Amino acid sequence: MPYLIDTNILVCLATPSHPNHAAAFSVTDRLIRNDIPYIVPQNIIEFWSVATRSADKNGLGMTAVRAEAEIVRIKNLFRLLPDSPLVYPEWERLVIRYGVIGKQVHDTRLVAAMLVHGLTRILTFNVEDFKRFPSITAVSP
């Protein structure tokens, strides 16, 4: 079954010292061999933000050149689904319907992209962040 890969998985994959790196690596390796794991442009945007933010601000402190190299690697591992004009209206419908506020709007955009592309599973370390969406199944490594 196809999965969208959440950005927190991508961050763990890019950070060998992260406590969840081994789990992220193991499960994505299995998915790559058995399924088609997907990412969407929102993942790349979120990853760039975390990767290039300083470590003292909860980022990875990468240079733009290093972040670009990581994104190339990510895009070689996972299939990048295109943005669609249908994602924004779906996102708007979801944030209004579920009363989404604050940082959760970013996860909601991932859900909107999933629904537009017909995906129902997301691999994430933040399963709770997706519980409000009954058409999505969040799976933790």
PAZA-345775 format. One record per residue: x, z, y of N, C-alpha, C in turn; residue in three letters; chain; residue number from 1. Coordinates in nm, 3 decimals. Each point is the difference from the previous one (the first is absolute). Last residue first. Layout:
neast  nup  nnorth  caeast  caup  canorth  ceast  cup  cnorth  aa  ch  i
X  Z  Y  X  Z  Y  X  Z  Y  ALA  A  NUM
...
***
This chain:
neast  nup  nnorth  caeast  caup  canorth  ceast  cup  cnorth  aa  ch  i
0.669  1.257  0.448  0.100  -0.022  -0.106  0.015  0.122  -0.089  PRO  A  141
-0.470  -0.100  0.238  0.132  0.055  0.033  0.098  -0.028  -0.113  SER  A  140
-0.476  -0.242  0.196  0.073  0.047  -0.117  0.138  0.049  0.045  VAL  A  139
-0.533  -0.145  0.190  0.138  0.033  0.035  0.067  0.066  -0.119  ALA  A  138
-0.440  -0.340  0.090  0.056  0.102  -0.088  0.147  0.019  0.039  THR  A  137
-0.475  -0.202  0.258  0.145  -0.001  -0.021  0.039  0.111  -0.095  ILE  A  136
-0.445  -0.073  0.176  0.034  -0.125  -0.068  0.148  -0.013  -0.029  SER  A  135
-0.202  0.379  0.240  -0.043  -0.004  -0.140  0.038  -0.129  -0.075  PRO  A  134
0.213  0.291  0.416  -0.040  -0.139  -0.022  -0.038  -0.018  -0.147  PHE  A  133
0.173  0.411  0.186  -0.124  -0.027  0.071  -0.055  -0.140  -0.029  ARG  A  132
0.429  0.171  -0.168  -0.118  0.049  -0.072  -0.132  -0.036  0.067  LYS  A  131
0.486  -0.072  0.127  -0.086  -0.113  -0.035  -0.129  0.042  -0.069  PHE  A  130
0.364  0.299  0.140  -0.028  -0.083  0.119  -0.099  -0.113  -0.028  ASP  A  129
0.179  0.296  -0.345  -0.108  0.059  0.079  -0.040  -0.086  0.120  GLU  A  128
0.379  -0.110  -0.278  -0.129  -0.034  -0.061  -0.116  0.052  0.085  VAL  A  127
0.517  -0.086  0.065  -0.102  0.068  0.081  -0.140  -0.036  -0.049  ASN  A  126
0.409  -0.190  -0.166  0.024  0.142  -0.017  -0.105  0.082  0.075  PHE  A  125
-0.068  -0.513  -0.215  0.033  0.082  0.116  0.036  0.142  -0.041  THR  A  124
-0.205  -0.528  -0.146  0.100  0.095  -0.049  0.051  0.077  0.121  LEU  A  123
-0.487  -0.263  -0.089  0.118  0.016  0.085  0.090  0.106  -0.062  ILE  A  122
-0.456  -0.355  -0.126  0.093  0.110  -0.032  0.118  0.000  0.096  ARG  A  121
-0.358  -0.332  -0.002  -0.072  0.127  -0.006  0.091  0.119  -0.030  THR  A  120
-0.028  -0.556  0.216  0.077  0.102  -0.072  -0.076  0.132  0.001  LEU  A  119
-0.107  -0.444  0.223  -0.056  0.030  -0.132  0.081  0.097  -0.083  GLY  A  118
0.053  -0.169  0.473  0.074  -0.073  -0.104  -0.048  0.034  -0.142  HIS  A  117
-0.196  0.210  0.385  -0.003  -0.144  0.032  0.066  -0.081  -0.111  VAL  A  116
0.021  0.468  -0.031  -0.135  -0.049  -0.025  -0.011  -0.150  0.028  LEU  A  115
0.410  0.214  0.098  -0.026  0.000  -0.143  -0.136  -0.061  -0.031  MET  A  114
0.115  0.070  0.449  0.072  -0.115  -0.057  -0.023  -0.009  -0.150  ALA  A  113
-0.177  0.374  0.216  -0.071  -0.121  0.044  0.066  -0.125  -0.058  ALA  A  112
0.214  0.411  -0.074  -0.122  -0.012  -0.080  -0.077  -0.126  0.039  VAL  A  111
0.374  0.107  0.259  0.042  -0.040  -0.135  -0.122  -0.021  -0.089  LEU  A  110
-0.080  0.174  0.419  0.031  -0.143  0.010  0.053  -0.053  -0.133  ARG  A  109
-0.083  0.457  0.037  -0.126  -0.073  -0.005  0.023  -0.150  0.014  THR  A  108
0.360  0.298  0.049  -0.039  -0.012  -0.141  -0.129  -0.080  -0.013  ASP  A  107
0.132  0.094  0.434  0.096  -0.092  -0.062  -0.030  -0.019  -0.148  HIS  A  106
-0.247  0.310  0.262  -0.042  -0.137  0.029  0.095  -0.102  -0.064  VAL  A  105
0.062  0.485  -0.001  -0.068  -0.059  -0.115  -0.047  -0.143  0.025  GLN  A  104
0.203  0.300  0.331  0.092  -0.081  -0.079  -0.065  -0.068  -0.120  LYS  A  103
-0.353  0.159  0.352  0.142  0.032  -0.003  0.080  -0.096  -0.088  GLY  A  102
-0.512  0.020  -0.123  0.066  0.029  0.128  0.149  0.023  -0.023  ILE  A  101
-0.511  -0.183  -0.244  0.145  0.014  -0.011  0.060  0.020  0.139  VAL  A  100
-0.475  -0.044  -0.211  0.043  0.089  0.107  0.150  0.025  0.000  GLY  A  99
-0.282  -0.300  -0.287  0.056  0.123  -0.054  0.055  0.094  0.107  TYR  A  98
-0.214  -0.423  0.115  -0.082  0.055  -0.109  0.050  0.135  -0.048  ARG  A  97
0.249  -0.240  0.328  -0.128  0.047  0.054  -0.081  0.067  -0.111  ILE  A  96
0.407  -0.199  -0.116  0.027  0.116  0.087  -0.129  0.056  0.058  VAL  A  95
-0.033  -0.393  -0.273  0.041  0.119  -0.074  0.024  0.121  0.090  LEU  A  94
-0.103  -0.426  0.192  -0.115  0.049  -0.077  0.034  0.131  -0.071  ARG  A  93
0.348  -0.225  0.219  -0.094  0.059  0.096  -0.121  0.059  -0.070  GLU  A  92
0.310  -0.239  -0.263  0.058  0.126  0.048  -0.097  0.071  0.094  TRP  A  91
-0.117  -0.429  -0.134  -0.015  0.093  -0.113  0.056  0.137  0.038  GLU  A  90
0.053  -0.354  0.308  -0.140  0.044  -0.007  -0.026  0.098  -0.115  PRO  A  89
0.449  -0.174  0.037  -0.042  0.084  0.113  -0.148  0.041  -0.008  TYR  A  88
0.180  -0.302  -0.330  0.048  0.138  -0.013  -0.050  0.087  0.115  VAL  A  87
-0.066  -0.487  -0.056  -0.105  0.087  -0.054  0.041  0.146  -0.005  LEU  A  86
0.285  -0.376  0.127  -0.091  0.037  0.109  -0.112  0.093  -0.047  PRO  A  85
0.474  0.008  -0.246  -0.118  -0.085  0.003  -0.085  0.041  0.120  SER  A  84
0.539  0.038  -0.234  -0.105  0.056  0.084  -0.114  -0.100  0.002  ASP  A  83
0.305  -0.024  -0.433  -0.006  -0.032  0.143  -0.104  0.085  0.074  PRO  A  82
0.306  0.150  -0.434  -0.127  -0.067  0.027  -0.010  -0.026  0.150  LEU  A  81
0.432  0.081  -0.339  -0.057  0.025  0.132  -0.126  -0.082  0.019  LEU  A  80
0.278  0.203  -0.448  -0.065  -0.118  0.058  -0.067  0.040  0.132  ARG  A  79
0.453  0.235  -0.212  -0.145  0.005  -0.001  -0.058  -0.125  0.067  PHE  A  78
0.476  0.060  -0.052  -0.052  0.079  -0.112  -0.152  -0.012  -0.016  LEU  A  77
0.248  -0.204  0.361  0.043  -0.063  -0.125  -0.054  0.072  -0.123  ASN  A  76
-0.076  0.171  0.435  -0.076  -0.124  -0.015  0.043  -0.079  -0.124  LYS  A  75
0.238  0.394  0.111  -0.138  0.034  -0.033  -0.083  -0.126  -0.025  ILE  A  74
0.440  -0.054  0.157  0.000  0.048  -0.138  -0.142  0.031  -0.046  ARG  A  73
0.058  -0.117  0.448  0.026  -0.117  -0.084  -0.004  0.040  -0.147  VAL  A  72
-0.026  0.345  0.307  -0.125  -0.076  -0.004  0.016  -0.127  -0.083  ILE  A  71
0.380  0.264  0.080  -0.093  0.070  -0.091  -0.131  -0.076  -0.012  GLU  A  70
0.315  -0.158  0.310  0.049  -0.021  -0.137  -0.092  0.067  -0.102  ALA  A  69
-0.089  0.074  0.456  -0.030  -0.139  -0.036  0.043  -0.029  -0.143  GLU  A  68
0.117  0.414  0.182  -0.144  -0.005  -0.029  -0.042  -0.141  -0.041  ALA  A  67
0.444  0.061  0.144  -0.021  0.062  -0.131  -0.148  -0.004  -0.040  ARG  A  66
0.112  -0.155  0.430  0.060  -0.088  -0.101  -0.023  0.054  -0.140  VAL  A  65
-0.130  0.260  0.372  -0.091  -0.112  -0.020  0.052  -0.095  -0.107  ALA  A  64
0.154  0.500  -0.052  0.011  -0.100  0.106  -0.102  -0.110  -0.027  THR  A  63
-0.093  0.503  -0.180  0.067  -0.128  -0.028  0.015  -0.082  0.128  MET  A  62
-0.205  0.461  -0.109  0.115  -0.022  0.087  0.076  -0.129  -0.027  GLY  A  61
-0.418  0.229  -0.188  0.118  -0.024  -0.083  0.125  -0.029  0.081  LEU  A  60
-0.432  0.325  0.152  0.025  -0.139  -0.037  0.124  -0.010  -0.087  GLY  A  59
-0.211  0.387  0.253  -0.060  -0.028  -0.130  0.012  -0.147  -0.040  ASN  A  58
0.211  0.205  0.385  -0.142  -0.029  0.028  -0.071  -0.045  -0.127  LYS  A  57
0.465  0.090  0.006  -0.056  0.122  0.059  -0.146  -0.016  0.041  ASP  A  56
0.250  -0.371  -0.173  -0.023  0.100  -0.105  -0.062  0.128  0.057  ALA  A  55
-0.087  -0.473  0.250  0.112  0.091  -0.028  -0.040  0.106  -0.102  SER  A  54
-0.216  -0.496  -0.002  -0.016  0.126  0.074  0.114  0.093  -0.036  ARG  A  53
-0.072  -0.427  -0.213  0.080  -0.005  0.122  -0.016  0.123  0.089  THR  A  52
-0.240  -0.051  -0.421  0.141  -0.031  -0.029  0.085  0.009  0.126  ALA  A  51
-0.476  0.050  0.025  0.066  0.115  -0.062  0.149  -0.025  -0.017  VAL  A  50
-0.254  -0.358  0.174  -0.014  0.116  0.088  0.074  0.122  -0.056  SER  A  49
-0.034  -0.390  -0.264  0.094  -0.019  0.111  -0.002  0.121  0.093  TRP  A  48
-0.317  -0.010  -0.346  0.135  0.024  -0.051  0.103  -0.011  0.113  PHE  A  47
-0.449  -0.111  0.096  0.018  0.145  -0.017  0.142  0.033  -0.048  GLU  A  46
-0.111  -0.454  0.031  -0.003  0.060  0.134  0.025  0.150  -0.010  ILE  A  45
-0.051  -0.234  -0.401  0.127  -0.037  0.063  0.010  0.064  0.139  ILE  A  44
-0.405  0.047  -0.237  0.108  0.075  -0.065  0.134  -0.025  0.069  ASN  A  43
-0.373  -0.253  0.139  -0.008  0.138  0.049  0.110  0.087  -0.063  GLN  A  42
-0.068  -0.453  -0.153  0.079  0.016  0.122  -0.002  0.142  0.059  PRO  A  41
-0.077  -0.020  -0.517  -0.063  -0.075  0.108  0.083  0.020  0.126  VAL  A  40
0.071  0.022  -0.581  0.010  0.065  0.129  -0.073  -0.088  0.100  ILE  A  39
0.007  0.061  -0.583  -0.015  -0.068  0.128  0.036  0.092  0.116  TYR  A  38
0.082  -0.084  -0.576  -0.019  0.095  0.110  0.004  -0.074  0.134  PRO  A  37
-0.113  -0.141  -0.521  0.046  -0.055  0.127  -0.024  0.107  0.106  ILE  A  36
0.111  0.082  -0.540  -0.108  -0.036  0.092  0.060  -0.072  0.120  ASP  A  35
0.279  0.163  -0.359  -0.129  -0.014  -0.067  -0.114  -0.051  0.086  ASN  A  34
0.473  0.085  0.140  0.009  -0.064  -0.131  -0.135  -0.033  -0.061  ARG  A  33
0.032  0.232  0.413  0.060  -0.132  0.019  0.008  -0.075  -0.132  ILE  A  32
-0.145  0.449  -0.004  -0.101  -0.090  0.057  0.055  -0.141  0.015  LEU  A  31
0.297  0.338  -0.144  -0.100  -0.032  -0.104  -0.105  -0.097  0.052  ARG  A  30
0.311  0.160  0.310  0.070  -0.083  -0.097  -0.096  -0.042  -0.113  ASP  A  29
-0.148  0.309  0.316  -0.002  -0.137  0.054  0.073  -0.095  -0.093  THR  A  28
-0.006  0.457  -0.118  -0.134  -0.059  -0.008  -0.003  -0.141  0.057  VAL  A  27
0.413  0.242  0.017  -0.046  -0.015  -0.138  -0.135  -0.072  -0.007  SER  A  26
0.185  0.117  0.427  0.074  -0.107  -0.066  -0.055  -0.027  -0.139  PHE  A  25
-0.175  0.364  0.240  -0.040  -0.127  0.062  0.068  -0.117  -0.068  ALA  A  24
0.128  0.429  -0.137  -0.139  -0.028  -0.041  -0.047  -0.133  0.056  ALA  A  23
0.424  0.155  0.137  0.001  -0.036  -0.143  -0.140  -0.035  -0.049  ALA  A  22
0.051  0.158  0.452  0.059  -0.132  -0.023  -0.009  -0.042  -0.146  HIS  A  21
-0.141  0.419  0.245  -0.093  -0.085  -0.075  0.056  -0.138  -0.032  ASN  A  20
0.246  0.337  0.257  -0.040  0.063  -0.127  -0.095  -0.085  -0.086  PRO  A  19
0.374  -0.213  0.338  -0.135  0.057  0.010  -0.040  0.060  -0.135  HIS  A  18
0.410  -0.252  0.099  0.008  0.147  0.004  -0.138  0.067  0.007  SER  A  17
0.061  -0.487  0.007  0.042  0.057  -0.129  0.007  0.153  -0.002  PRO  A  16
-0.275  -0.364  0.291  0.071  0.125  0.027  0.040  0.066  -0.132  THR  A  15
-0.273  -0.397  0.046  0.112  -0.030  0.089  0.087  0.122  0.027  ALA  A  14
-0.399  0.029  -0.265  0.088  -0.097  -0.066  0.125  -0.027  0.083  LEU  A  13
-0.341  0.270  0.186  0.072  0.071  -0.107  0.096  -0.093  -0.074  CYS  A  12
-0.281  -0.190  0.326  0.098  0.089  0.064  0.081  0.076  -0.106  VAL  A  11
-0.357  -0.266  -0.149  0.110  -0.084  0.049  0.109  0.084  0.065  LEU  A  10
-0.393  0.216  -0.134  0.076  -0.042  -0.119  0.120  -0.084  0.044  ILE  A  9
-0.310  0.123  0.326  0.083  0.115  -0.039  0.080  -0.028  -0.127  ASN  A  8
-0.313  -0.323  0.168  0.126  0.004  0.073  0.086  0.119  -0.040  THR  A  7
-0.344  -0.210  -0.356  -0.009  0.069  0.129  0.139  0.007  0.064  ASP  A  6
-0.201  -0.376  -0.343  0.101  0.105  0.008  -0.011  0.063  0.138  ILE  A  5
-0.374  -0.259  -0.326  0.068  -0.004  0.129  0.098  0.117  -0.003  LEU  A  4
-0.178  -0.250  -0.457  0.007  0.115  0.090  0.055  -0.043  0.136  TYR  A  3
-0.241  -0.222  -0.499  0.083  -0.008  0.120  -0.013  0.124  0.090  PRO  A  2
-0.044  -0.032  -0.551  -0.084  0.000  0.118  0.089  0.000  0.125  MET  A  1
***
